[in-house]
């Protein structure tokens, strides 16, 4: 998460880097001098996102890779603003809502979302979409910008950059089905939130003793253990 935050700042709000990101010094904290140097660093960097020098170098290389991608460079070269906040009251449930796009073009036509990922290939990023509900984010953000500004953006575009060398980049525009399904899921979730808030009741899982078995990928139809699916953890 710290790597992602640092990348967002480097690519989208570079002028805020010194105010928001602190790069930890390479010092031996087993020594008195090292402990003192690191204590001074911690005092100076209070409230900032702290990353290592190695991570800072990775962020720089990821940023260069993004700007070498023609599609990504074109999008981020358009007139726009980073991290704009949009608030509205939902007409159905009366709840206060908010979205905060990574990048919104000044004409309001394109929302750009910057993602770090282990695998930016179409297959890999589809897995990330389903695992982290990026389709819900896409549908919610387009709806939210429209509610707050009166203009619905035409596109929601992901800029994806891998977190390991050579820091490959891919750019994907969410299609109409992804946007619609994501919006419907977001509204279903909003409805559940409204019910829970009204009742002041926040159920989680079953309150009964339930049976549980191994996942299907471990057993398979033949009963032989199969390879676990790969899941991103950042």
C-alpha positions in Angstrom: 0.0 0.0 0.0 2.9 2.4 0.8 4.4 1.6 -2.6 1.0 2.4 -4.3 0.7 5.7 -2.4 4.2 6.7 -3.3 3.6 5.9 -7.0 0.4 7.9 -7.0 2.2 10.9 -5.5 5.1 10.6 -7.9 3.0 10.2 -11.1 0.0 12.4 -10.3 1.1 14.9 -7.7 4.9 15.2 -7.9 4.9 18.6 -6.4 3.6 17.1 -3.1 6.3 14.4 -2.9 8.5 16.1 -0.3 5.4 17.0 1.8 3.9 13.5 1.8 6.6 10.9 1.2 9.7 10.3 3.3 12.5 8.0 2.2 14.2 6.2 5.1 17.9 6.7 5.4 20.3 3.7 5.1 21.7 3.6 8.6 22.7 0.8 10.9 20.2 1.0 13.8 22.3 -1.4 15.8 24.7 1.4 16.4 24.3 4.5 18.6 24.8 6.8 15.6 22.4 4.8 13.5 19.7 4.9 16.2 20.1 8.7 16.6 19.9 9.2 12.8 16.8 7.1 12.5 15.1 8.8 15.5 15.8 12.2 13.9 14.3 10.9 10.6 11.2 9.6 12.3 10.7 13.0 14.0 11.0 14.8 10.7 8.8 12.5 8.8 5.8 12.3 11.2 2.6 12.1 9.3 4.3 11.1 6.0 4.2 7.8 4.1 7.6 6.2 4.8 9.3 4.1 2.2 12.7 2.6 1.9 15.4 3.9 -0.5 15.0 0.7 -2.6 11.2 1.2 -2.8 11.8 4.8 -3.9 14.0 3.6 -6.7 11.2 1.2 -7.8 8.7 4.0 -7.7 10.9 6.1 -10.0 11.3 3.2 -12.4 7.6 2.5 -12.4 6.9 6.1 -13.1 9.3 6.2 -16.0 7.7 3.0 -17.4 4.3 4.6 -17.2 5.4 7.7 -19.1 7.0 5.6 -21.8 3.7 4.0 -22.5 2.0 6.0 -25.3 -1.5 5.6 -24.1 -0.7 6.3 -20.4 1.4 9.3 -21.3 -1.4 10.7 -23.5 -4.0 10.3 -20.8 -1.8 11.9 -18.1 -0.8 14.7 -20.5 -4.4 15.8 -20.9 -5.5 18.8 -18.8 -6.8 17.4 -15.6 -6.6 17.2 -11.8 -5.6 14.6 -9.4 -7.5 13.4 -6.3 -10.6 15.6 -6.7 -13.3 14.9 -4.2 -17.0 14.6 -5.3 -19.8 14.4 -2.8 -23.5 13.9 -3.1 -26.6 12.6 -1.3 -28.0 9.4 -2.7 -31.6 9.9 -3.9 -32.8 6.4 -3.1 -31.3 5.9 0.4 -30.5 9.4 1.5 -26.9 8.5 2.4 -24.0 10.9 2.0 -21.7 9.5 -0.6 -18.2 10.3 -1.9 -15.7 9.4 -4.6 -12.2 10.5 -5.2 -10.8 9.8 -8.7 -7.1 9.5 -9.2 -7.3 11.7 -12.2 -10.2 13.5 -13.9 -9.8 15.4 -17.1 -10.8 19.0 -16.9 -13.6 18.5 -19.4 -15.0 15.8 -17.2 -14.9 13.1 -19.9 -12.4 10.6 -18.6 -11.6 9.1 -15.2 -8.2 7.6 -14.9 -7.3 5.1 -12.2 -3.7 4.2 -11.5 -3.1 0.6 -10.3 -0.1 -1.3 -9.2 -0.3 -5.0 -9.9 1.8 -8.2 -10.0 0.4 -9.1 -13.5 -0.8 -6.4 -15.9 -1.7 -8.9 -18.7 -5.4 -9.0 -19.7 -5.8 -12.4 -17.9 -3.9 -11.2 -14.8 -5.7 -7.9 -14.5 -9.1 -9.5 -15.0 -8.3 -11.6 -11.9 -7.4 -8.4 -10.0 -10.7 -6.8 -11.1 -12.7 -9.7 -9.6 -10.6 -10.0 -6.5 -10.5 -6.3 -5.6 -13.9 -5.3 -7.1 -12.4 -2.7 -9.4 -15.6 -3.0 -11.5 -17.6 -1.7 -8.5 -15.2 1.2 -8.2 -15.5 2.0 -11.9 -19.3 2.0 -11.8 -19.4 4.0 -8.6 -17.0 6.7 -9.7 -18.8 7.4 -13.0 -22.1 7.6 -11.2 -20.6 9.7 -8.4 -19.0 12.3 -10.7 -22.3 12.6 -12.6 -24.2 13.1 -9.4 -21.8 15.7 -8.1 -21.2 17.7 -11.3 -24.1 17.0 -13.5 -21.9 15.5 -16.2 -21.2 11.8 -16.6 -17.7 10.9 -17.8 -17.5 8.9 -21.0 -14.8 6.5 -19.9 -13.2 4.9 -16.9 -9.6 3.9 -17.8 -7.1 1.8 -15.7 -3.4 2.5 -16.0 -1.8 -0.7 -14.7 1.9 -1.0 -13.9 3.7 -4.1 -12.6 5.7 -3.9 -9.4 8.6 -5.9 -10.6 11.1 -5.3 -13.4 10.7 -4.5 -16.2 7.6 -2.7 -14.7 5.4 -3.5 -17.7 2.4 -1.2 -18.3 -1.0 -1.8 -19.8 -3.9 0.5 -20.2 -7.5 -0.8 -20.2 -10.8 1.0 -20.7 -13.7 -0.5 -18.7 -16.4 -1.7 -21.1 -20.1 -1.0 -20.7 -20.9 -4.3 -19.1 -18.2 -3.9 -16.5 -19.5 -0.4 -15.6 -23.1 -1.5 -15.4 -22.4 -4.6 -13.3 -20.2 -2.6 -11.0 -22.8 0.1 -10.6 -25.5 -2.4 -9.7 -23.2 -4.1 -7.2 -22.4 -0.7 -5.7 -26.1 0.2 -5.3 -26.8 -3.2 -3.8 -24.1 -2.6 -1.3 -25.4 0.9 -0.6 -28.8 -0.6 0.1 -27.4 -3.1 2.6 -25.5 -0.2 4.3 -28.7 1.8 4.5 -30.6 -1.1 6.2 -27.8 -1.7 8.6 -27.5 1.9 9.6 -31.3 2.3 10.1 -31.4 -0.8 12.3 -28.1 -0.2 13.9 -27.4 -3.9 13.3 -24.2 -5.0 11.5 -24.4 -8.7 10.8 -21.3 -10.5 9.6 -21.2 -14.3 9.2 -23.5 -17.1 10.4 -24.2 -17.1 14.1 -24.6 -20.9 13.9 -22.0 -23.7 13.9 -21.4 -24.4 10.2 -19.6 -27.3 8.5 -16.5 -26.3 6.4 -14.5 -28.3 3.8 -11.4 -27.9 1.8 -11.6 -25.6 -1.3 -12.3 -27.3 -4.6 -8.9 -26.6 -6.0 -7.3 -28.8 -3.3 -9.5 -31.8 -3.9 -10.7 -31.8 -7.5 -13.0 -34.2 -9.1 -10.4 -37.0 -8.9 -9.5 -36.3 -5.3 -6.0 -35.3 -6.2 -4.6 -32.1 -4.9 -4.3 -29.3 -7.5 -2.3 -26.1 -7.6 -3.7 -23.2 -5.6 -4.9 -20.2 -7.6 -2.5 -17.2 -7.5 -3.9 -14.3 -5.5 -2.5 -10.8 -5.4 -1.8 -9.5 -1.9 -1.1 -5.8 -2.4 
